[in-house]
């Protein structure tokens, strides 16, 4: 298809929206032809387009009378011949500004056509203005929504930053707490081990001591002979005055003598104060090795827990506490040193108040 140029604006016509004059054969786009796109598509039929004439050709047609000819001004010195035509609109002006009204043979046809075109142009301008107003309202609404969205995004970013700061603080605090807890556990274990070590050393200092219990207040010499022990000259009396039935503590010179005395006392488990010369009715008394305060409390709790759980053997040897549930060489023997050993063997609810490792 050959390239066509508009006879009005002299621009290349790039689409199919143009009209061809049936008189001069010139091509005009719909802007230079003063035809709206709506009219071009809907109103102008094929016959109308074939009979369409440009403004220049319409102005050349002869008029029936001069009654509709506009009066020239007195300052117009240019003589114009009727039917003079303008080939193209003046540069910088619209086609409507250069359009000259003419009449055809039937009178007012060109004026009616011009009025229709002006009405269509006004209608299109009004529609375009309405569209601009609606577009402006839509842009304003979009601007408001965008401003609200920006505010929400800024709020979210601020919240995320605050949350991140709090999480970092919590992580730092958790790490410090974990380190502190670990250090606390280590320190607690160290203190517990030191308590155990001190208690064992205190117990070693008492390995030569023997306790006599359930004996009325009286001079304590003569019990070794009554227990069938001949080493009475090898012990040292504490000499402390007692009240009531408080224990009598005796420290022997040698540990072997203490062991012999305890062995003889175990043989005579039913020994009483009868024949010893003590006042009052005869009663049983007991000979045991001396324990520290912590071991004594632990031994008492172990005996109570053993009675509740059916453990038959709870005993001490050289200041150490042992427990065994059943007799025989196959039965396992447990050593009790701390409260945790009682919890491990008898359970947390099997013991009473905690034991303090203090002399």
CORMO-V269122 format. One record per run of one state. SS is the DSSP state (alpha for helix, beta for strand, coil for the rest). FROM is the first residue (numbers start at 1). TO is the last residue. Records with the same first field share a line. If there is no record, write none. Layout:
# CORMO-V269122
SS=FROM-TO ; FROM-TO
This chain:
# CORMO-V269122
coil=1-4 ; 6-11 ; 13-17 ; 21-26 ; 30-36 ; 43-45 ; 51-54 ; 61-103 ; 105-106 ; 108-108 ; 205-208 ; 214-222 ; 227-231 ; 238-247 ; 253-254 ; 268-271 ; 273-283 ; 285-285 ; 290-292 ; 310-312 ; 318-319 ; 325-333 ; 337-338 ; 347-347 ; 351-359
beta=5-5 ; 12-12 ; 18-20 ; 27-29 ; 104-104 ; 107-107 ; 209-213 ; 235-237 ; 248-252 ; 272-272 ; 284-284 ; 286-289 ; 313-317 ; 320-324 ; 334-336
alpha=37-42 ; 46-50 ; 55-60 ; 109-204 ; 223-226 ; 232-234 ; 255-267 ; 293-309 ; 339-346 ; 348-350
